[in-house]
């Protein structure tokens, strides 16, 4: 059944956009009227060329981007429908009817249309790389080839839910320290640029000789008050320039990834996150029937590090030449000895995916514990720094007052 995109007005006169399945434009208009909306414009989504569809799939608006949570829920629902014996096209149609996320709803409608035309699910989802990453596409391909698509989709849902849970824990743990940092920085800026000048003007009018730290505070306060906008522009330009170097240049990305892996405290944490992602992804791919070399090619793209990805690429090359996977990984220096040893045991026992899952479980648990420790240390450290800064301001202001009291006596 064709899919139509529409723009309509509801009973209150508000504009609505969406998609609707119908046999014709006239049937689509009738269906919309039954929904108590009045169509303004209707166009058949399937009439666009597939290249245009792919381009639009890769240009999903930032605020409509499909996240891991939405993708995991959709994948779980599709696996349930297929596992219950429902054919693929009716399963996709059922998902289109119940999903509320605009971008995912439109994407699934186009996928359903392509599958209905005779294309495989793998071919259809590959046209939307912004929604379905290469890892997802290759997993679905392996599931279709082995005839276990519902089982593969369940594994995909488990994987996406696990990744989303890990990200949520990291963000939740860092939310409070970041909030404290921005609030504290704002308070300090207010004190230095607005409160301190009003107090120090009294000392200037009295022509009193001021202590060195008070003079330093006055200089800093005057500089920030006069040139705060220049400092802000410089900081913004630096951030934009750094992001450009990291995202647009190969050298910048490499240096940034190297820095993230070697920075004190956080370097070890970033390595553990990369090892956990690599192990979880590789184990899921191997379990789903993807060959080891293809699985390594996919897994290197999920570690979020060019440096470690290069080491995995070299390891894949050695494996292609007949070496074991554990040997080149041990030479890289980025994979902990425990992980390398467990991979070696998995290779010898022929139970690689089980060992990889155990590695992922172990390092994900370590990551959570390390994040709790770091955040518990960050909070008092930030309070100490903010307290020291406020204390410096207070002492700088009170010292001249104490000296004035001594002179009066």
N, C-alpha and C positions, 0 to 999 in steps of 0.2 A: 504494500500500500504506500502511495507517495507520502512524503512529508512536506508540510507547508510551514513557512515562517510567516508570522502575521504581526501586524501592528493594529491595535484596536483601542476602543474607549469603553470603559465600564459604565455602570449605571450612574456613577457620580461624576462622569466626564473625565476621569483620569486615564492617562495613556498606559496601555499594557502591551508588552511584547512577549512572544513565545513561539512555540511550535505546536502543530496539531496534525494527527494522522487522518487522512480522508481519501476517498476514491477519486475526487475531483475538486476543483476550486469551488464549485457550487456546493458540493457536500461539505467542504471545509467551512464555507460561510454559514451554512445551516447549523453545523456543529458549534460554531462560535456563538451564534444567536441563542442556541439552547443553553450555552454557558453564561448567558446574560451579558455578553460583550458584543460591541458593534464594530465589525472589521473596517479598518481604514485602508489597509494594504495587505495583500496576500501574495506570496511568491513561493514557487516550488523549490525547496532546497536541493532536491535531487537533480534539477536541471543544470546546475553548475558543473563545470568540468571538474574532473577529479583532481587535476593539478591545482585548481582554484580552491577546492575543498581542503587539500593538504596545506596550502598556503595559509588559509584561514585557521586551520587547526593549529598551525605553528604560531599564529599571531593572536592568541587568546589574550584578551585585555588583562592587565595586571590584577585588577580587582575581581576578575572572574576566574582566576587561575584555579585549576583543580588541584587540591592538596592531597596529601597521602591519606588523610582520614576519609575523604569522599571516595577516593579510588579504592581503598580497602573495603569500605561498606558496599560499593557497587560490585566489586569482585566477589565478595562473600555472597551477596544475593544472587549473582549469576551462577556461581557454583552450586548453590542450593537448588535453583530452578533446574539446572542441567542434571544434577544428581537425582532429582525427582522424576526424571524421564521426559521433561518438556523439551521439544526441539529448540534449536538455537534461535531462530527468528522469532517465534513467540516469546521466548525468554527475554530477548532484547526488547521486544515490544512492551512487555510487562514492566521492564525497568524504565523505559522511556516514560511510561504513564505515571510512575510513582516517584521518580527522582525530581527534586526541586532545584538542584544546582543548575543555573542557566547554561553554563558552558558544557558541563558534563551531559546534560539533557540533549543539547543540540548535537554534540559529538556522537552520542549513542544512537540518535535518530539517523544520522548519516551512515554510521557503521551498519545499522540494521538494514538500511536501504542497499548498501553494497553487498552485504551477505545475501540479501534476497535476490540480487542480480546474479549470484553464482560465485562470488569471491569467497575465499576462506576468511576466517576470523583474523588470522595472522596478517593477511594482506590488508584487511580493512583497518585494523588498529595501527598498522605501520604508517598510515597516512596522517596520523596525529601524534607526532613525536613529543609535542609539548605536554600531552596528557599521558601517553604510554611510552616510557623510556625503553631503550634497547633491551634491558634486562627483562622487562615485562613481555615484550614482543617475542623474545627468544624462548621464554618459558611457555608461552601460549603455542608457539610453533612446535616445541617438543611435546606438549600435551596433545595437539592435534595429530602429530605423527604417530604417537603411541596409543591413541584412542582413550586417553585418560584425562581429557580436558577438565572435567569437573574436579578431579583430585589435584591437578596442577593449579587450578584457580584457587582452591582452598589453601594450598601452600603459599600462593602469592598473597592471599588475604592475610595469612598468618605473618608473613614477612613484612608486609606494609604496616600492619598493626604494631608489630614489634618495633620497627623503625620509628613510627610515629610516637610510640610510648617513650622511647629513649630520647627523642628530641624534646618531647614535652617535659620530661624530667630535667633535662639540661636547662631548658629555658626557665622553668619554674625555679630551679635552684639559683639561677643568675638574676632573676627579676628583682629581688629585694636589694642585693648589693648595687645593682645599676641604679635603682630608684634612689637609694641613699646617696650615691655619688652625684647624681644630677641635682637633687635637692640641696645637698651640702654645698655643691659648687655655686648654686644660685644664691644661697644665703651668704656665703663668703663674698661673692661679687657685690651683693647689695651692701654689706657692711663696709667694704673697702671703698666703693664708689659713691655712696650716699651718706652713710652714718659718720664714717671717719672724717671726711672733709668738714662737716659741720662742727665737729668737736675740735679739730686742729686749727680751725680759723680763730678760735678763742686764744690759743697759745700764740699765734702769729700777732694778734692785736696787742698782746702784752709784751711783745718783743723779748720774750724769755729765751735763754739758751736751752735748746732741747737736747735730750739724750740721742745717741746715735741711732738706736732702733726706732725711735719716734720719727727722726728725720727720714730714715729709710722707708718707714710706713707711709709718710706723707708723699715721698717721691713716687712710690708704687701706686698710691691712691690717685695722685694727679695724673700719672701716665695712663692708668686704666680708664679714668674718667674722660680724658681728652682723646685717647686713641683706641677706645674699645671697639669701635666699628672697623678700624684698620686691622686690629688683631683678629676680629671675627672673620673678616674677608680673607686674611692670610690662612687662618685655620680651615675655612671652607675650601679655599684653593688647594691647600695641601691635601685635604681629604679627597677632593675630586681628582687631583693629580695622582695620588696614591692608588685610588680605585681604578683609574684608567691604566696605570702601569701594571696593576695586578691582573685586571680582566682582559686587557687588550694586547699585552706584550708577553711573549713566551718567557723572556728573561725575568720579567717582573713576577710572573706567577711562580716561576721556579724558586726565586729568592724568597718570596713570601712563604711558600710551602716549606722551604728549608728552615726559615725562621720559626714557623709554627711548630716544627718537629724538634727544635733544639732550645727553645726559650725555656728558662727555668720554670719549674712547677707545672706549667701547662703543656710543655713539650711531651712529657711522658703520657699525659692524659690524651693528647691528640693521637699519639701512636697507638694507644690501646683502643681508641674509637675506630681508627682505621683498620686495625687487625680484626676487631669484632665485626665490622661491616664486611670486610673481605671474606672472613670465614663463614658468616651467615649466608652471604650471597653465593659463594662458591658451593657450599653444602647444598643449598636449595636447588641450584642449577644441576649439580651432579645427581641429586636425588630424583630430579625430574627427567633424567635421561639425556641431558646436554653433554656432548663430549668434553673432555677435560680442557683441550686447547681452546675451544669456543667458550667454555665457561670462564677460563682465565682472561680471555679477551674482554668479556663482559664485566667480570668482577673488578678488573683494574679501573673501570670507570666510576665505581661507586665509593672508592676510598677517599675521594675528595682531596687528593694530594698527587701532584705531578711527580714528585720525588719517589713516592712509594709505587705509583703506577708504572714508572720506568723500571723499577726493580721487578715488578710482577711481569712486565713485558719481557725482560731478560730471562726470567725464570721460565716463562712459556717457551722461549726460544730453546733453552736448554732441554726442556721436556720434549720438545719436538725432535731434538737430536738424540733422545734416548735416555736422558738423565732423569733422576727422580725429582719430584717437586721440592722436597725438603732441603736438598743440597744447595741449590741456588738461593733459596729463601734464607738459609742460615748465613750465607756469605753477605747478604745485603746489609745486615746490621740493624734493620728496622723491625724485624720479627723476633719477638722474645724467644729464648731457648725453649721454654715450655711449649709454646705454640709449634715450633719447628719439630720438637720431639714427638708431639702428638700427631702431627701430620705424617711423620715418618712411620709411626706405629700404624696409622690408618692405611698407608700405602702397603705395608707388609701384610696386614691382616685383610686387605681388600674391603675395609669398612670405612672408607675415607669420609663419607658424608657425616657419619655419626661422630667421628673425631672432630670434624669441622664445627658441628653444632655444639659440641662440648667446649671447644675453644671460644666460640662466640658467647655462650652462656657465661663462661668464667670471666671473660674480659668485659662483658656488659655489666656484670655484677661489680667488678673492680672499678669500672668507670663511675657507676652510681655512688659507690663508697668514696671514691676520690673526690667527686664533685661535692658531696656532703662535707668532707673535710676541708676542701678549699673554700667553700662558701662560709663555713663556720669560722675560718681564719680571716676571710676577707672582711666580714662585718666588724669585728673588733679592730682590725687594722685601719679600716676607713674611719671608724669612730675616733681612734687615736690620732689619725692625721688631721681630721676636722677639729678635734679638740685642741691639738697643738696650734693650728692656725688661728683659731679663735682666741686661745690663750696668748699668743703673740700679739694679737691686736689689742687685747685687754691690757696687757703689760705695757705696751707702747703708749697707750692713752693714759694709764694711771701713773706712770713714772713722773711725767712733768707735774701732775697734781701733787704727788708726794713732795717733790722738790719745792713747789710753791708753799706748801704747808710748813716746811722746815724754814724757809726764808721768813715767813710771817712770824714764826716763833723767835 
